Amino acid sequence: MAVGAFNTAVIPQDLAKKSFQAMITRLMPNGDAPLFGLTALLKEETAYQIEHGFFSKTMLFPQMTLSAAGQAAADNIFTVLSTANVIPGMMFRADTTNENILIVAVISPTQVSVQRAVGTISAQAIGASVNLWMVGNAYEEASLRPQSVLIIPERIVNYTQIFRNTWTVSDTARATMLIAGDTAVAESRTDCAAFHAADIEKALFFGQKFLGARNNQPFHTMDGLINAVTQRAPGNITTAGATTNWTQLQAALDPLFNQVTDPKGKPERLLFVGGAARNVLHSIFRLNSTYFIEDGQTTWGMQYDTFKIPRGRFTVIEHPLFNAYGQTSTWAKMAVGVDLNTFNTAYMTGRKTSNREFNMNGGQAVDNGVDAVGGTLTSELTCLVRNPQADGVIYNLTAGAAG
């Protein structure tokens, strides 16, 4: 990688056209922005200002937890840790005794008046710290209307981020014929496009929201998927130990299916992994499987592109950018689960990737101070992670184990 204008000084030996043939190989990751590429298949969304977001509602499931003292069989005043979202008429079930208990009144933030044994199971002593789960409500005939219960929407916002990448070729280099590849202009354009896509891709995973100023101008960056999960679904973040077995892998990935995001289809997630993490997954699958070699077999080995846990299916995609810093890096040992049903990008109006070139033929802008041609790619967009509870991250996948 070189910074600045492409000129004849940086043309590698034997790349400029000579009287003999030669071959070059382009050392560039193949498909280094798969998540960004997949967004092209999703419904397009527009951001109308730099702050873009949505309102989210999470279904309420009222529950109470008894205090450390527990309750005797004759008690009709319960002391609990919190009475949040509880109203008279709700029915609760004691997790240990299965007794159904009706809420008569909410006395305070930590006390309720109850009617015991509303059902076939008699009142019994309930131990300390036992959970009471809501199992519906019940009201008498001609009852007064109950209190309302509301779900308050949560405002989720992200900021747009401006991505810019420039390619530049001296006019002398533009006129120089090359023996392999395309022209210097075409090669530089392609390189610029690859850098632009890779920069957006990295931000979609690793971006962090920021709003400030730079060079006396507004400056803003977006939250990526990993930070959205870290902030809003920390229970879906797992750091693996020195070894990881199947039971531990399943436990780490199971929470991603607590949210039903596509009622019409099967529960599926993409799992973007680094090379080291992919090797660990294969080691786990191999060590927890039985296999044999048939007579006459001409190929050998295993390669898993999908796997299932009881609650869902994963498609494994090895991400070239995760391998950029070597197989011992944090990224290479990472796995990121993504639910495409709730992931998207939103571009500012008129800010979807544009290419503005200078000193090129065809009426492009003219820069009279530079003896070169070039152009700049600009995109302004933000990342939308509507349900981070359906995504997850596993760090430090180091070695597989049986179990």
Buried (B, 14 or more C-beta within 10 A) or exposed (E): EEEEBBBEEEBEEEBBEEEEEEEEEEEEEEEBBBBBEBBEEEEEBEBEEBEBBBEBEEEEEBBBEBBEEBBEEEBEEBBBBEBEBBBBBBBBBBBBBEBBBBBBEBEEEBBBBBBBBBBEBEBBEBBEEBBBEBEEBEEEEEEEEEEEEEEEEEEBEBBBBBBEBBBBBBBEBBEBEBBEBEBBBEBBBBBBBBBBBBBBBBBBBBBBBEEEEEEEEEBBBBBBBBBBBBBBBEEBBBEBEEBBBBEBBBEBBBBBBEBEBEEEEEBBBBBBBBBBBBBBBBBBBBEBEEEEEEEEEEEEEEEBEEBEBEEBBBEBBBBBBBBBEEBEBEBBBBBBBBBBBBBBBBBBEEBBBEBEBBBBEEEBEEEEEBEBBBBBBBBBBBBBBBBBBBBBBBBBBBBBBEE
